[in-house]
Amino acid sequence: MERLDIQQRLHNALGVMLIDKAEIREDATLKDLALEDSEIDELIDQLEFEFGIVFPTRIKNRIHKAPEHLTLQILVDVILVLMENDES
């Protein structure tokens, strides 16, 4: 799967959750998107289902502890790595 496809599917998942879709931009962090913890969990669940991956617990914990450091581009990178690891 190409990076742009993953990015679009991530944006689609966020678009369902957010009222202000203008905040969905490449450099947006999860903190910028003002997601509640339960919404972050829902997003993670959606992405795991969508891409057939499982986020390791340490990554899930990091997402919750420092959402101001997780941009959407980093999240796309994480998904790419997890998908590559599943193919190995």
ChimeraX attribute file (.defattr): number of C-alpha atoms within 10 A of each C-alpha:
attribute: neighborCount
match mode: 1-to-1
recipient: residues
	/A:1	9
	/A:2	7
	/A:3	12
	/A:4	10
	/A:5	11
	/A:6	19
	/A:7	18
	/A:8	12
	/A:9	15
	/A:10	22
	/A:11	17
	/A:12	13
	/A:13	17
	/A:14	20
	/A:15	15
	/A:16	10
	/A:17	15
	/A:18	15
	/A:19	10
	/A:20	9
	/A:21	14
	/A:22	9
	/A:23	16
	/A:24	19
	/A:25	14
	/A:26	13
	/A:27	13
	/A:28	16
	/A:29	22
	/A:30	21
	/A:31	16
	/A:32	15
	/A:33	20
	/A:34	14
	/A:35	17
	/A:36	12
	/A:37	13
	/A:38	9
	/A:39	14
	/A:40	19
	/A:41	15
	/A:42	14
	/A:43	18
	/A:44	18
	/A:45	14
	/A:46	15
	/A:47	19
	/A:48	15
	/A:49	11
	/A:50	13
	/A:51	16
	/A:52	12
	/A:53	19
	/A:54	16
	/A:55	15
	/A:56	9
	/A:57	9
	/A:58	8
	/A:59	11
	/A:60	14
	/A:61	12
	/A:62	12
	/A:63	20
	/A:64	16
	/A:65	11
	/A:66	12
	/A:67	19
	/A:68	15
	/A:69	14
	/A:70	18
	/A:71	19
	/A:72	19
	/A:73	17
	/A:74	14
	/A:75	17
	/A:76	20
	/A:77	15
	/A:78	14
	/A:79	23
	/A:80	18
	/A:81	13
	/A:82	18
	/A:83	16
	/A:84	12
	/A:85	10
	/A:86	11
	/A:87	7
	/A:88	5
